[in-house]
Each structure stands twice: as C-alpha cells, then as structure tokens.
C-alpha cells in the first residue's frame, strides 16, 4: 500500500477534536499537523496527538507542512482565507459547513478548486449516514415512487457558545441558519434531486432575545421546484435534548425517520426508519448506529478514497454552495417578508473536477 493520506487539521475546538480522532483512527490516514489558536487548545492537541506538529495559525501550517489534504474546522467566517491558500498549494480540502458565510466567498472557493484542479469536499456528513443516507437509497430504488415532498425538522436545546463565544456573534457565525439547518437544506435538496434545482424559497423565524434578533431561535423555510415538488426545513433551539425527524412522500408511498439523543453527539442515540411502499409497511434495520460522530468517521474514510483514488466527495463544492446559498436566501426572505427566486444560485460557476 502507498503512503498513508496526510491530513493537516485547521481548528481544534469541540468538533475539530472529533475530526482529529477520526483521522487518527483511520488506518490509511495520518494526522501530520494541527493549527489551534489558543495556548490551551495547542497543549491539548500536543498531548492527544503527539506525532502531529502543532501550529498557532493555519497559514504557518500551510507554509511549513507537506500534506495531501487540509481539513478545515475553524469558525465559519475564516474558511475562505484558509481554503483558497490550501488549494493554491495543490492541496485537496475537506471544508466544514457552512463553506462560507457569504455567496461571494462560496463562489470564490468553488472557483479556486476548479482552477487548481483539486477536490473539494464539504462537510455534509449526513449523506454518509446509515439512516439519512439510507433514505436516499430507498428513494433512488423507486420504493415510494417519485419524491414530491420532504420535511426535515429539528427540536433541540440552545447551541454551545463555541470558542470565545463565536457561535453567538453574528459577525463570526453568520447566522444560526448556517449552523444545523444547512444540513437539512442539503438533505432535502439531495432527496429531491430528480426534481432538478429549486426555483423559489420563503422563510420565517424569530428570536427569544431582542438583543440578537438576527440569531433565530425558531426558523422554518419552504423551497419549491418547477415540477411542483417542495421541501420544508424547520428548527427550534428553544426546546430540549436533540430530536430530528425526516419525512418523505412520493407518488407511491412514504417514509418516516427519527433520531433522538440527550446530546447531539451522543454515542447512544435511539433511531428508527419506517417505509411504506403503498401496500406494505416495513421497519428498516439500520446497518450501524446513526449520528454525526459515526458519520464523521465515514466522511474521513471517503476523503481518504477521494485523495487516493479520485472518488467524488459525498458533498461537492456545488452542493456546499447550494446549501449555504439556500440558507442565505432564507435569511433574506425573512428580512424582506416575501418569497425569493433562487434560480441564480448555480449560475456562471465552473464545474468541479470529478476524476
């Protein structure tokens, strides 16, 4: 076997640590470097991953480290300034969602991947889930007919603050729509892939805190397609624990899936998937546990295959642009209190290499 795929990790916060664990645990991957901003996080990184070189900033890491892929888990507003220099050095990139907090930055990242001939994977690991991914496989088999309606809904406790409170700072987080609802936009669009691209979106939301009205505790959006199919994405952060529901109906049947845990990153969730083909109702036995911790491991494995064999990423740069774009259009729909066209999201963009 050729050399292990060398990962350089930018960011060592709560989720970045899970990335580091997943990379270190993969037999064909090697974590060669970590960039962490604080003294405490660097000390933790050095203790937990002693074979990796530790840096105070991603730019120095990129200048000094030879790697195959850069895994970016830093706050959302920093993504462009790390991803593009990594691509300019010929590195493949795994970029946590949202790929950026503005459409301009998303487009620039996608264009850079095409210009430099590297693969760009966006962190929509739900596509690799034994549960949420199985829904796509069921719909692709035609079990429920042509998908016509998708609901993805989350009820959960408030978000963690993040390092130095970045998740509660609109200048750094962008918005809470770009946090978890972005996954739901991606799933719904993926499930309705046969309907081509969405054409219109409308959204509503509100906040419990008048000091931060742009950070929405309750959020719902609906986007539709030219053929009449549509999807609803909804989230509340004003609840408890972590409970996600997906429903898909088609021209023949329907399916319903649910996931619950005391925490979003629990290793012991409860989950189910029920499928009705128009005549029979079936309870699907999931091949393995569902949850973002498990799906992250699958994402790292997919990135190893992407670098070694040119396997397409589970979610491409265009997928990342669509999911971030739908979130940003949803925020604008709330500000303007009206539906908005989303047809221009994919306009004038180069295709990513899929070798």
Beta strands, then each sheet from edge to edge (+ up, - down):
strand 1: 5-10
strand 2: 29-35
strand 3: 53-55
strand 4: 69-72
strand 5: 92-95
strand 6: 120-122
strand 7: 147-156
strand 8: 198-206
strand 9: 218-225
strand 10: 230-236
strand 11: 242-250
strand 12: 254-261
strand 13: 270-276
strand 14: 281-283
strand 15: 340-341
sheet 1: 3+ 2+ 1+ 4+ 5+ 6+
sheet 2: 14+ 13- 12+ 11- 7+ 10+ 9- 8+ 15-
end
